[in-house]
Amino acid sequence: PPVRRSGAAPGDVVAVAGPLGHSAAGYALLSAGVTTARPELIAAHRRPAPPYEAGPEAALLGATAMIDVSDGLLADLGHVAAASGAAIAVESPRLALGDPLAEAAALVLAAGPSSSRTSSADSPASLALNWALTGGEDHCLVATFPPSVALPPRWRVIGAVHAGDGVTVDGNPYQGPAGWEHFR
């Protein structure tokens, strides 16, 4: 039988199954007092729905590393990068943020700064991206796969693994907290 390697390696693709930023958006809506708009985002914060079946699926597909996004995409990918001795590059256009996050971000910004997680955003697009990159609690799964693996539709490629260390977004280090910081 072929020898399976463990850990992300240069050339692997990075893919996610499940929503990114929905719980953070729901929390921001609740914090801003906007409780009737985008009920699906508020529900995502109150009752996360992890894609449990995607875990065994990833293993069968040959995932080389996998983690749930509970502390934030960048923070959790940082754990994978460190454990694998590799660099991970996230491409923000591939995150597929969509209308729910954009609308929620516009509503939260219109309501005024409600937390430090929204006060630095200068536009709905930047706030929505921040939620996707650093929000946690959606408990989606992010995994690395050899480039030859044909991924099913539930998995969307959001980046790649390279030689080096750390995590970048669109070729640059992310400015600000990468997600939840334990014991701070």
Secondary structure, DSSP 4 states (H G I P E B T S, - for coil): -PPPP-S--TT-EEEEES-SSHHHHHHHHHHTT--SS-HHHHHHHHS----TTHHHHHHHHT-SEEEE-SS-HHHHHHHHHHHHT-EEEE-GGGG--HHHHHHHHHHHHHH---SHHHHT--SHHHHHHHHHHH---S--EEEEE-TT----TTEEEEEEEESSSEEEETTEEPPS--S--TT-
